[in-house]
Amino acid sequence: MPLSKAALERLIEASPDIVVATDHDGTVAYYNDGAQEILGYERDEIIGQFVSRLYPSIDEARRVMVAMRSEENGGADRVVNFPTHFVHKDAHVIPVAISGVILRDDSDEEQGTIGFAKDLTEIIRKDQMALLGEVAVGLSHEINNPLSVITNQLTLLERFVEKIAEPHEPEQGRNRIKTIKHEVKRIEENLQRLYEMAQGERYSNTAYLGDAKMIDLSRAPAGEERALKGRRVLVVDDDEAVRSSVVEILRNEGCQVESAAEGREALARLADVSFDVVLSDVVMPGMDGYELLRQVRRLHPDTHVVLMTAFYYDKDHVIKRSRLKGLEGVIFKKPVDPERLRESLAALLRSPPPALSSH
C-alpha cells in the first residue's frame, strides 16, 4: 500500500536524522524534529534563513550545492552520503553525511532542494575507539616484552650496585634504580590505561601543539592528584639535572611549575608571581635553603616551603634551624622519589602554612 502524503510527512517529521528543505533561493523552507534535536536551533530560528547558516562557512554550503549539480556524487541533481559539516547552535562542528536531491517542476525548473543528513559523530567515535583498541594491542605486544627485560636487568643491576658501591654511596645507586623502576611502572600503567579506554569505548583528548590533540591517558584525579592539579610550585636547585627532573615529575602531576637556580633568583620570581609551594635544595651557593626559607616565611607567609637534601644527616644543622623557622617538610633524598614527593606535597597542600616562628 503506498504511503499517503500525510503519512510521509509524519515519517519525515519524526526522523531522528536531519531533514532540511530549501526553496530555489537557498532559503530554509522545512526543518524537522531531528534537525532541532541535533543542531539545537528551533524551527523559527532557521526557517526563512539562508541555508548557509547551518554550515561552517558559505564556501562549504556552495561546495555541497556544486556537488548536487554534478554527476560524480550519486548522479545528476543528487548526492549520496556526501561528507560535510554542520554547525550546532553552540558553535561546535558536527560531521554529517548528506543524501539529497534538487527538486524540479514539470518544466524542469529548479524549485529547491531537500536533504537528509546523518550525524556521524558516534560512528566516527566508534571508528576511533576501534583504532585505539588496535593501537593498544600493538603497543602492549611491542613494548611490554622490552619492559620486562628492562625490569629484570634493573634487578640484576641493583644487586651489582650493592656489591660495588662505596660504603657512603649505596643509597644514591638504589634511588636512581628506584626512579627508573617507577618510570617503567608508569609506562606499563599507561599501556593498561590505553587498553581500558579502548575496551570501555570512552576516551578524552587534550591540547598538544596548536590545533593538534593527543589522547589523555591520565586517570580521574583522586586524593593526591586532586591536591596537586593546577598548583603553582617553584623548584629551586643549583643542580640543573636535579632541577629539571623534579620539574618534569611535578608537571606530570598537573602542577604549574617554574624553577630557579639559586635563592635570590627564587625570591625575584616570588616577587612577580605567587606560588603555593617552594621546593628548595638545602645546600646552594650564595643563599642556601635555610636563608631562602627565612625570607619566604617573612615575605610570603602564605607560601608553603619544603626542603630537599641529599643527606640523611644534618651536618650544619640547617634542617634543625629551618624547622624552628617554620619548615614544613623535608624530602630525602636526591634523586627524588616521585611517589614520596607527590604524597608529601599533597599532604602539605591540604593544610595552611604555619605561622612565622619567633625563634
N, C-alpha and C positions, 0 to 999 in steps of 0.2 A: 504494500500500500504506500503510495507516495506521500511524503510529508506535506502538510498544508503550510502556507506561508507563515501563519501564526505560530505553528509548532516549530518551524525552522528558526524563527526569530527568538522564541523562548530558549531553544537549544543553544544558539549563539550567545544569547544574553548570559546564560548560566555557565558558559565555558570557562574553565579555570585559566585558559590561556588569554593572551592579549588579543583583542579583536578591535581594529580601528579602520574606519572607512573615511575617505576624503571626497570632496567634490572636485570638479575639474581645475579649480584654482589651488588645490592643496590644502584647503581648509577642512578641519576635522568635522565630520557630519555624524559620526557614530563612534561610541566608546563604551565597551561592555563592562560587566561586573569584574571580570578577570583583570582587565586593564586597571580598574580602580584599585583592586587589591594589590597588584604587583607594582604599579607605578606611583601610587599614593595620591594621585590627583582625583578629585571629584569630577563628575561629568561637566558641571557648569564652569569648571576651571579650564577645561580643554575644548569642549565643543565650541566651534566658532573661531578657534585659534589656528594658526598655521601649523601644519604637522611637524615642521622642523623643531618646534618646542620640545618634542619628545626625544630628539636626537642630541648627541653631544655638540653637534655643530651643523650649520646649514650645508656645509660640504658633504657631511655624512648623509644627510637627507637626500641631497642631489645624487649621491652615489647609488642609493637604493632605487631612486626613480630611473636613473640611467640603466641599472641592471634590469628593471622591469621591461624596459623598451628594447632590450637586446634579446637575442635568441640563445645566449650562452648560459643561462641560469635556470633552465627549465622549459624554454620555449618562448615564442613571441608573446608579448604582453603579460608575462608572468615570471615569478621567481619561485623556486622551491628550496626551502631550508637555506636561505641566503643569510650568511653571518653578518651581523651588525651589532650596534649597541643602542639601548635606550637610556634615558637618564631619569632616575627617580626624583620625586618632588624634593627630597632632602639632598639632592645633587650627587648621590652615588651612582655609578655607572653599572648597568645591568646588561650582561651579554645575552643576546637573543638570536634566534634563527627565524627569519620571516618567510612565510609562504603566502603569496598574494597575487592578485591579478588586476589588470587595468580594466575598468568597466566601460563598455561602449554601447551606444544606442543602435537602433536599426540602420542608421545612416553611417555607421562605423565612426561616429564622432566620439571622442573621449569624454566620458562623463565623470570619471573619478577613479578611485582605487579602493580595494578592500584587502586587508592583510591580517593573517593570523600569525602572531609571534609567540614562540616558545621561549620561556625563561630558561637559560642554560646554566644558571648559577650552580644548581645542585648537581647537574650532570658533570660540569667541569670540576667541581669539588671532588666528586667520586673518582673521576679520572686521575686527579692529583693524588688522592689517597691511594689508589691502586699503584701509581708510580712510586709513591713514598714507601709502600709496602715492599715493592721490588728492590728499591734502594736499601731499605733496612735489612732485607735478607742478604743482599750482596755485600753490604758493609760488614755485617756480622761474620760472614764467611771469610772475607778478605782481611779483616782487622783483628778479630778475636784470637785467631791462631797465633799471629805475631805477638799479640799482647800476652798470651800465655807464656810464650818463650821469654819475653822481657821480664815477666814476673818471676819465672823460675831462675833466670840469670841474676836478678836482683837478690834473690835469696842466697844464691851462692856467693855473690859479691859481698853481701852483708857478713857472711862468715869469714870471708877473706879479710875484710876490713878489721874485724875483731882481732885477727891474728897479727896484722902488721902495724896497726895504729900505735902511735906513741901513747904512753900512759895518760898524758894530759889531753889527748885529742880524740878519743873514741866517740864522744858524743857528736862531734861535727860530722863524722862519716855516717853515723847512724841517722842523724837528722836529714842529711842530704838524701839518703836512700829512702827514708820515710816520706820525704816530699815527692820523690819520683813515684813511689808506690801510690801516693794519694792521687797524683795526676793520672796514673794508669787507671785507677779506680773510677775517676771522673769520666774518662773516655768510655769505659765499659758501661757506666750508668747512662751516658748519653746515647749509646747504641741501643740499650734496652728501652730508653725513653722513646727513641725514634720508632722502634718496633711497636711499642704500646700505642703510640699515636696512630700508627697505620692500622693496627687492629681495631682501635676504638673509633676509627673514621672521624677523628677530630684533630685539628692542628691549628696553630696560630703562627703568624709571622711578625717580624719586627723590622724596622728600618735598618738598612745596611749602609749603602752609599747612594746618594742622590735618590732616584726613584726606585732603586733596587731593594728587594726584600729578602730576608732569609728566614728559614724556619726557626722558631723559638723553641729550644729544647728544654728550657727551664721548667721546673715543676711549680705547681701552685705554691706561693710563698707561705711558710708556716714557721712559727717560732722565731729562730734566729734570723731567717731570711726577711721576715716582716720588719724586724727591728733594724736591719741594715739597709734595706732597699731605699734608695734616694738620699741616704745620709751623706753629709759632706765630711770628708776625712782629709787631714793634712798629714802626709808622711814625711818625716824629717830624718835623714840619714846621710852621712858623708860618703858611704859606700854605694856607688851608683848601681851595682848589680843587685845588692840587697834592696835598695830603694825601689828599683824597677820591679823586682819580683813581688814585693809587698803591694805596690800599686796595682799590679795585674791581679793578684789574689782578691783584693778588695773590689776592684771593678767587676770581676766575675760574680761578686756577691750583690751587685746592684748599687754599690756606693758611687758617689761623685767624688773623685779623688784628685788632689793636687799634691805636688811634692816640693821639697826644698832640700838643699844640700847641707845646710847648717842653720843654727839657731836664729841668727839675725835675719836671714832670708825668710825664715818661717814667720818671724814677727812682722815683717813687712807684708807678707801675704795675709796675715791675720788682720792687719790694719785696713786692708781693702775688702776682704771677704770674710763672712762669718763661717765658722766650721763647727760641726758637732763634736768632733774628736781631733786631738793632736796625738799622733802616734810617733814617738821620737826615740832615736837611739840615745843611749846614756853617754857614751864616750865619743865626743866630737871635738875637732879643733875649734878654737875660739870660744863660742858659747856652748857649754855642754848641756846635757839633758836636764840636769838639776837647775841650772840658771834659766833655761827656757821654761821649765815648769813654773818657777817663781814668777817670771814675767807674765806668763799666760794666766796664772791664777790671779795676778794683780790687775792686768789689763782686760782680760776676757773671762770673768768668773763663771760664765755660763757654758764655757767650753770644757769638755772632759779631756783629761790627759792620761796617756798610758806610755810607759817607757819600755823600750826593748833593750835587752842586754845579751851579749854572747857568753856571759859567765854566770855560774851559779853562786859564786862568792862575790861579795861586795867589798872589794879591796879598799876603795876610797870612801866607803860609807855613803856613796851617792844615793843609793836606793833608800837607805835608812833616813837620810836627811830629807829626801824627796817626800817620803811618806809623812813626815812631820809637816810638810807644806801642802798637803792635800793630794798627793799622788794616789790615783785610784786603781792602778793595776800595773803589773809587770809581765811582759811576755818573755818567757825563757824558751828558747834562745835562738839565735840566728844559725842556720836558716830557719825562718819562722814556720811553725806547723800551721797550715791553713785552717785545720779544724779548731785548734786551740784559739787561734786568732779570731775566728768568726764567733765562737762561743763567748770569748772574753768581751769582745766589743758589744755583742748583742745584750749580754747581761748588764754591761755598763750603761748602755743607752736606755735601759728601762728604768734607770734611777736618776735623780737630779745630781748635778755636780756638788761636791762637798763645799761647805763654807770655807773661806780662806783662814788658815790656821795662824795664830799669833805667835807660834813657837819660833 
